[in-house]
Amino acid sequence: MKYIKLLLWVPFIGLLGFLPFANRIEPYVLGMPFLLFWVVFWMVLSSLILTIVYRLDPDNKGSDPE
């Protein structure tokens, strides 16, 4: 659990690092051009990763801030 915050780099690398490889229109995925699908996919996946990190991060355990 010590390295759970490294999981936050996954959306950054996936969205920006592989964007040049996803920069194309064909094929259409779910009716969207591939590049638009790629961006939407990583936005949804980023939300899921942030939720996982928040729940597993030991710094978030404890009392609520005042």
C-alpha positions in Angstrom: 0.0 0.0 0.0 3.0 2.3 0.2 3.2 2.9 -3.5 -0.6 3.3 -4.1 -0.1 6.9 -5.2 2.0 5.8 -8.1 -1.2 4.5 -9.6 -2.1 8.1 -10.3 0.5 8.2 -13.1 -1.4 5.6 -15.1 -4.0 8.1 -16.5 -1.4 10.7 -17.2 0.8 8.3 -19.2 -2.2 6.6 -20.9 -3.8 9.8 -22.0 -0.8 11.9 -22.9 1.9 9.3 -23.5 0.0 7.2 -26.0 -2.0 10.0 -27.6 0.2 10.2 -30.7 -0.6 6.5 -31.3 -4.3 7.0 -30.9 -4.5 10.1 -33.1 -6.7 8.7 -35.9 -10.2 8.9 -36.9 -10.8 5.3 -38.1 -12.1 3.0 -36.6 -15.2 4.3 -35.0 -15.8 3.0 -31.5 -19.3 3.3 -30.0 -20.1 5.8 -32.8 -17.2 8.1 -31.9 -14.0 8.6 -33.8 -11.2 6.7 -32.1 -9.4 9.8 -30.7 -12.6 11.0 -29.0 -13.2 7.5 -27.7 -9.6 7.4 -26.4 -10.1 10.7 -24.4 -13.5 9.7 -23.0 -12.1 6.2 -22.0 -9.3 7.7 -20.1 -11.5 10.3 -18.4 -13.7 7.5 -17.1 -10.8 5.3 -16.1 -9.1 8.3 -14.3 -12.2 8.6 -12.2 -12.1 4.9 -11.3 -8.4 5.1 -10.5 -8.9 8.2 -8.3 -11.6 6.4 -6.4 -9.4 3.3 -5.8 -6.5 5.5 -4.7 -8.8 7.4 -2.3 -10.2 4.3 -0.7 -6.8 2.5 -0.4 -4.7 5.4 0.7 -3.9 5.1 4.4 -3.7 9.0 4.8 -7.5 9.1 4.2 -8.3 7.0 7.2 -9.3 8.7 10.4 -11.4 11.6 11.5 -13.0 14.2 9.3 -11.4 17.6 9.1 -13.0 20.3 11.2 
